[in-house]
Amino acid sequence: MTQRTHVRRVSKGKVGRAPGLGRDELNIPKGHRDTQLHPGREASRLDRYHRQVMDGIDAADVDLRHPGSTTLSPPSMKAGRPGTIDASDDAAVVTDGGRRTDQPYWDEYWDDISLPAEATRLQGDDHGNSILDVLDRHLPRVAGHTAAEIGGAPGQYLAYVAKTFGYAVTCIDYSETGCRKTRENFRLLGIAGHVIEADVFADLADLPTFDVVYSLGLIEHFTERVSIVDRHVRLVNPGGFLVLGVPNLRGVQGWFFRRLAPATYAGHVIEAMDLAGWSAFEREFRLETVFKGYIGGFEPRIFCRIELRSPRTLLLFAMARVLNRLVHGPLGFLRRINGPRASGYAMAVYRVPGSVDREANPALRHASRA
């Protein structure tokens, strides 16, 4: 699930590299979870995906968990508000929020990550640095505060939060491989962080609460936005902070991404990248908006990747690389343009109500405070 500004390697090497990119094009933002294709291992899945597209199935309807079929909502998601607990049933079964990807997908993804990895500022990386800017400007610097990242493998942002804010940090991830990599990353970086292997939909009652809860590149993998945000809010202490970040695959960036990396694109819910649509869960949970906006400027590195090679995609990929070099050169002013169709990332910081009436709010009634 999980989850990638710039994954930074502390030691020599490459992390988050999209196939075919040069050394100056390696900083793939968190949230753009590239499948990092391997010959033979991904070919059959992508072939099935492309056959579906040729048959007229929209890319957004393809479920990467089951590439031979389209995404269908289970019956339990069609009765009442999707992803919430029925107040009349204490033993209610909660849906998975319309998850687009599953645990084996992320186990395979994290299996190839190189360590140690740490989010750091790099000169000229406006996109990645802007994510850290939002954290720096809006989170309290209180040593001893607790923070959790949902879908936090391999812990590169948690390392930044621990060192910058002095927080006690916890990674919550349901990928066994991702959790193992995070523990190793913490060890290599000397971070005294905790790692909890858990699914926030199935294991919520067993999880503690925190002063700060965040995810960066997670909620766009779920069709039911209120449902996945609900799982974040339940883990925030009253009066605490909730931070959400998603890649912005709309506009020019989305146009290229969908054509160059259609299978990866299919794992994202594009509607989740429209900040105007976040008002639904803001009202639902009475969140106080501290910051909300599009950040990072125009960033071609997001779509400089290619999954299947054909004359058309190779031409588009060449165009993407030329555009990337121009934007990181003579057209550098484009990297300072932000907006719904231009920015590479979207983020929001919220304060959770200091007093939450859980009996009056069905979405929170069954929350457990460990």
C-alpha positions as CSV (number, residue, x, y, z in Angstrom):
1,M,0.0,0.0,0.0
2,T,2.4,2.2,0.5
3,Q,3.9,4.0,-0.7
4,R,7.9,7.7,-2.5
5,T,9.3,12.3,-2.8
6,H,12.2,11.5,-3.5
7,V,13.5,8.4,-1.9
8,R,17.0,9.3,-1.1
9,R,19.8,6.8,-0.7
10,V,22.3,7.7,1.9
11,S,25.0,5.5,0.4
12,K,26.0,5.2,-3.2
13,G,23.4,3.8,-5.5
14,K,20.0,4.4,-7.1
15,V,16.5,4.2,-5.5
16,G,13.2,4.8,-7.1
17,R,14.7,4.8,-10.6
18,A,12.3,4.5,-13.5
19,P,13.5,2.2,-16.3
20,G,15.5,4.0,-18.9
21,L,16.2,7.2,-17.0
22,G,19.6,8.9,-16.8
23,R,21.5,9.7,-13.6
24,D,20.0,13.2,-13.4
25,E,16.4,11.9,-13.6
26,L,16.3,9.5,-10.6
27,N,14.3,11.4,-8.0
28,I,10.9,9.8,-8.4
29,P,8.4,11.5,-6.0
30,K,6.8,9.4,-3.3
31,G,3.3,8.4,-4.4
32,H,4.3,7.5,-7.9
33,R,4.7,3.9,-7.1
34,D,6.4,2.6,-10.2
35,T,6.2,-1.1,-10.7
36,Q,9.9,-1.1,-11.6
37,L,9.3,-3.6,-14.4
38,H,11.4,-6.7,-14.7
39,P,11.5,-8.7,-17.9
40,G,9.3,-11.8,-17.6
41,R,8.0,-11.0,-14.2
42,E,5.6,-8.2,-15.3
43,A,5.1,-9.0,-18.9
44,S,2.1,-11.3,-18.5
45,R,0.3,-8.8,-16.3
46,L,0.9,-6.0,-18.6
47,D,-0.1,-8.0,-21.7
48,R,-3.4,-8.8,-20.0
49,Y,-3.8,-5.2,-19.1
50,H,-3.2,-3.9,-22.7
51,R,-5.6,-6.5,-24.1
52,Q,-8.2,-5.1,-21.8
53,V,-7.5,-1.6,-23.0
54,M,-7.7,-2.7,-26.6
55,D,-11.1,-4.3,-25.8
56,G,-12.4,-1.0,-24.7
57,I,-12.0,-1.2,-20.9
58,D,-10.9,2.1,-19.4
59,A,-7.6,2.1,-17.7
60,A,-9.1,3.3,-14.5
61,D,-11.3,0.3,-14.3
62,V,-8.5,-2.3,-14.3
63,D,-7.7,-3.8,-11.0
64,L,-4.0,-4.6,-10.6
65,R,-4.9,-7.3,-8.1
66,H,-6.8,-9.2,-10.8
67,P,-5.6,-8.0,-14.2
68,G,-7.9,-10.3,-16.0
69,S,-11.0,-8.6,-14.8
70,T,-12.3,-5.1,-14.1
71,T,-12.7,-3.6,-10.6
72,L,-16.2,-4.5,-9.2
73,S,-17.5,-3.2,-5.9
74,P,-18.5,-6.0,-3.5
75,P,-22.1,-6.1,-2.5
76,S,-21.3,-4.7,1.0
77,M,-20.0,-1.5,-0.5
78,K,-23.3,-0.7,-2.2
79,A,-25.5,-0.6,1.0
80,G,-25.2,2.7,2.8
81,R,-22.0,4.9,2.8
82,P,-19.1,2.8,1.4
83,G,-16.4,1.8,3.8
84,T,-18.1,2.7,7.0
85,I,-19.4,0.7,9.9
86,D,-23.2,0.1,10.2
87,A,-24.1,1.5,13.5
88,S,-26.8,-1.2,14.0
89,D,-24.2,-4.0,13.9
90,D,-21.4,-4.1,16.5
91,A,-19.8,-6.9,14.5
92,A,-20.1,-5.2,11.2
93,V,-17.7,-6.1,8.5
94,V,-15.8,-3.2,7.0
95,T,-14.8,-3.1,3.3
96,D,-11.3,-2.4,2.2
97,G,-12.1,1.0,0.9
98,G,-12.0,-0.1,-2.7
99,R,-8.3,-1.0,-2.7
100,R,-6.7,-0.9,-6.1
101,T,-3.6,-2.9,-5.2
102,D,-3.0,-5.7,-2.8
103,Q,-0.3,-7.1,-0.5
104,P,1.6,-9.2,-3.0
105,Y,1.8,-6.2,-5.3
106,W,3.6,-4.2,-2.6
107,D,5.7,-7.1,-1.4
108,E,7.1,-7.4,-4.9
109,Y,7.5,-3.6,-5.1
110,W,9.5,-3.3,-1.9
111,D,11.5,-6.3,-2.5
112,D,13.8,-4.3,-4.9
113,I,14.2,-1.2,-2.8
114,S,17.8,-0.3,-1.9
115,L,18.7,0.8,1.6
116,P,19.4,3.0,3.5
117,A,16.8,5.5,2.2
118,E,16.1,8.8,3.7
119,A,14.1,11.9,2.6
120,T,16.4,14.8,2.4
121,R,16.6,18.1,0.7
122,L,18.5,18.3,-2.6
123,Q,19.5,21.5,-4.4
124,G,17.3,22.1,-7.4
125,D,14.7,19.5,-6.4
126,D,11.8,21.9,-6.0
127,H,9.3,19.0,-6.2
128,G,10.7,16.9,-3.4
129,N,11.7,19.8,-1.3
130,S,8.2,21.3,-1.4
131,I,6.8,18.2,0.4
132,L,9.3,18.7,3.2
133,D,8.5,22.4,3.3
134,V,4.9,21.6,4.1
135,L,5.9,19.4,7.0
136,D,8.4,22.0,8.3
137,R,5.9,24.8,8.2
138,H,2.9,23.2,9.7
139,L,3.9,20.5,12.1
140,P,4.7,21.4,15.7
141,R,8.3,20.9,16.9
142,V,7.6,19.1,20.1
143,A,10.2,16.5,21.1
144,G,8.5,13.4,22.3
145,H,5.4,13.8,20.1
146,T,4.3,10.6,18.4
147,A,3.9,10.3,14.6
148,A,2.8,7.4,12.4
149,E,2.9,7.0,8.7
150,I,0.3,4.7,7.2
151,G,1.8,2.8,4.3
152,G,5.1,4.0,5.6
153,A,7.6,1.6,4.0
154,P,10.6,1.9,3.8
155,G,10.5,4.7,6.4
156,Q,12.4,7.4,4.5
157,Y,10.0,10.2,5.6
158,L,9.7,8.8,9.1
159,A,13.5,9.2,9.3
160,Y,13.2,12.8,8.3
161,V,10.4,13.4,10.8
162,A,12.3,11.7,13.6
163,K,15.5,13.8,13.0
164,T,13.8,17.1,12.3
165,F,11.0,17.2,14.8
166,G,12.2,14.8,17.5
167,Y,9.1,12.7,17.2
168,A,8.9,9.0,18.2
169,V,7.9,7.5,14.9
170,T,6.0,4.4,13.8
171,C,5.5,2.8,10.4
172,I,2.2,1.1,9.8
173,D,2.2,-1.1,6.7
174,Y,0.5,-4.3,5.6
175,S,3.3,-5.5,3.4
176,E,5.5,-8.0,5.1
177,T,8.4,-7.2,2.8
178,G,7.9,-3.5,3.3
179,C,7.9,-3.9,7.1
180,R,11.1,-5.9,6.9
181,K,12.8,-3.3,4.7
182,T,11.6,-0.5,7.1
183,R,13.1,-2.2,10.1
184,E,16.4,-2.7,8.3
185,N,16.3,1.0,7.1
186,F,15.8,2.2,10.7
187,R,18.7,0.1,11.8
188,L,21.0,1.4,9.1
189,L,20.0,5.0,9.8
190,G,20.1,4.7,13.6
191,I,16.4,5.6,14.0
192,A,14.6,4.2,17.1
193,G,11.4,3.7,15.2
194,H,8.6,1.2,15.6
195,V,7.2,-0.9,12.8
196,I,3.7,-2.4,12.9
197,E,2.6,-4.9,10.2
198,A,-1.1,-4.2,10.0
199,D,-4.0,-3.5,7.7
200,V,-5.8,-0.4,8.9
201,F,-9.1,-1.9,7.7
202,A,-8.7,-5.2,9.4
203,D,-6.5,-4.4,12.4
204,L,-7.6,-0.9,13.4
205,A,-8.8,-1.9,16.9
206,D,-5.3,-3.1,17.8
207,L,-3.5,0.1,16.8
208,P,-2.4,2.9,19.2
209,T,-3.1,6.6,18.5
210,F,-0.7,9.3,17.7
211,D,-0.2,13.1,17.8
212,V,0.5,13.2,14.1
213,V,-0.7,10.7,11.4
214,Y,0.2,11.1,7.8
215,S,0.4,9.3,4.5
216,L,2.1,10.4,1.3
217,G,1.0,8.6,-1.8
218,L,-1.6,6.3,-0.2
219,I,-5.2,7.5,-0.4
220,E,-5.1,7.7,-4.2
221,H,-5.0,3.9,-4.3
222,F,-8.5,3.6,-2.8
223,T,-11.8,4.3,-4.6
224,E,-13.6,5.1,-1.3
225,R,-11.8,8.3,-0.1
226,V,-13.9,8.9,3.0
227,S,-13.3,5.3,4.1
228,I,-9.5,5.4,3.9
229,V,-9.3,8.9,5.4
230,D,-11.6,7.6,8.2
231,R,-8.8,5.1,9.1
232,H,-6.3,7.9,9.4
233,V,-8.6,10.1,11.6
234,R,-9.3,7.2,14.0
235,L,-5.6,7.0,14.8
236,V,-5.1,10.7,15.5
237,N,-5.2,11.9,19.1
238,P,-7.9,14.6,19.7
239,G,-6.4,17.9,18.7
240,G,-3.6,16.2,16.7
241,F,-2.6,16.6,13.1
242,L,-3.5,14.7,10.0
243,V,-1.3,15.1,6.8
244,L,-2.3,13.8,3.4
245,G,-0.3,13.9,0.2
246,V,-1.0,12.5,-3.2
247,P,0.7,12.7,-6.6
248,N,-1.1,14.8,-9.2
249,L,-1.5,12.7,-12.3
250,R,-3.8,15.2,-14.1
251,G,-3.1,17.7,-16.8
252,V,0.0,17.2,-18.9
253,Q,1.6,14.9,-16.4
254,G,-1.4,12.6,-16.4
255,W,-1.6,12.7,-20.2
256,F,2.0,11.3,-20.5
257,F,1.7,9.0,-17.5
258,R,-1.3,7.2,-18.8
259,R,0.2,6.5,-22.1
260,L,3.7,5.6,-21.0
261,A,2.8,3.7,-17.8
262,P,-0.8,2.5,-18.2
263,A,-0.6,-0.4,-15.7
264,T,0.9,1.9,-13.0
265,Y,-1.7,4.5,-13.9
266,A,-4.5,2.0,-13.4
267,G,-3.5,1.6,-9.8
268,H,-4.4,5.2,-9.0
269,V,-7.8,6.8,-8.5
270,I,-7.3,10.1,-10.4
271,E,-10.4,11.7,-8.8
272,A,-8.5,11.5,-5.4
273,M,-6.0,14.1,-6.8
274,D,-8.7,16.8,-7.1
275,L,-8.4,18.8,-3.8
276,A,-11.8,20.3,-4.3
277,G,-13.2,16.8,-3.8
278,W,-11.6,16.5,-0.4
279,S,-14.3,18.7,1.1
280,A,-16.5,15.6,1.6
281,F,-14.3,14.0,4.2
282,E,-13.3,17.4,5.6
283,R,-17.0,18.0,6.5
284,E,-17.5,14.4,7.6
285,F,-14.7,14.5,10.2
286,R,-15.0,18.3,11.0
287,L,-11.3,18.8,10.1
288,E,-9.7,22.2,10.5
289,T,-7.7,23.0,7.4
290,V,-4.2,24.3,8.3
291,F,-2.8,24.0,4.7
292,K,-4.2,22.8,1.5
293,G,-2.7,23.2,-2.0
294,Y,-0.9,22.0,-5.0
295,I,2.9,22.0,-4.7
296,G,6.1,21.0,-6.4
297,G,5.5,22.8,-9.7
298,F,5.5,21.1,-13.1
299,E,7.7,18.0,-12.8
300,P,8.3,15.8,-15.9
301,R,10.3,13.3,-13.9
302,I,6.9,12.0,-12.8
303,F,6.1,10.6,-16.2
304,C,9.6,9.7,-17.5
305,R,9.0,6.0,-17.4
306,I,8.0,3.4,-19.9
307,E,6.3,0.0,-19.4
308,L,5.9,-1.5,-22.8
309,R,8.0,-0.5,-25.8
310,S,6.3,0.2,-29.1
311,P,7.1,2.8,-31.7
312,R,4.5,5.1,-30.3
313,T,5.5,4.8,-26.6
314,L,9.2,5.1,-27.5
315,L,8.4,8.3,-29.3
316,L,6.4,9.6,-26.4
317,F,9.2,8.6,-24.0
318,A,11.7,10.5,-26.1
319,M,9.5,13.5,-26.0
320,A,9.1,13.2,-22.2
321,R,12.8,13.1,-21.7
322,V,13.4,16.1,-23.9
323,L,10.7,18.0,-22.0
324,N,12.3,16.9,-18.7
325,R,15.7,18.3,-19.8
326,L,14.1,21.6,-20.9
327,V,12.2,22.1,-17.7
328,H,15.3,21.3,-15.7
329,G,17.2,23.7,-17.9
330,P,16.1,26.8,-20.0
331,L,12.4,26.4,-19.1
332,G,13.1,26.1,-15.4
333,F,10.4,28.7,-14.6
334,L,7.8,26.0,-15.3
335,R,8.9,24.3,-12.1
336,R,7.5,27.2,-10.1
337,I,4.0,27.0,-11.6
338,N,1.5,25.4,-9.3
339,G,-2.2,24.6,-9.9
340,P,-4.6,21.7,-10.3
341,R,-3.3,20.8,-13.8
342,A,0.3,21.8,-13.4
343,S,1.7,20.7,-10.0
344,G,3.1,17.3,-9.5
345,Y,1.8,16.9,-6.0
346,A,-1.1,17.9,-3.7
347,M,-1.0,18.1,0.1
348,A,-3.2,19.1,3.0
349,V,-2.5,19.5,6.7
350,Y,-5.5,19.3,9.1
351,R,-6.2,19.6,12.9
352,V,-8.4,16.9,14.2
353,P,-11.1,18.2,16.6
354,G,-10.0,18.3,20.2
355,S,-13.2,16.7,21.2
356,V,-14.9,14.2,19.0
357,D,-18.4,13.0,19.7
358,R,-17.9,9.4,18.5
359,E,-21.4,8.3,19.5
360,A,-22.9,11.0,17.2
361,N,-20.6,10.1,14.3
362,P,-21.1,6.6,12.9
363,A,-17.8,6.8,11.0
364,L,-15.9,7.0,14.3
365,R,-18.2,5.2,16.7
366,H,-16.2,2.0,16.8
367,A,-12.8,3.7,16.9
368,S,-10.5,2.1,19.5
369,R,-8.1,4.3,21.5
370,A,-5.3,2.0,22.7
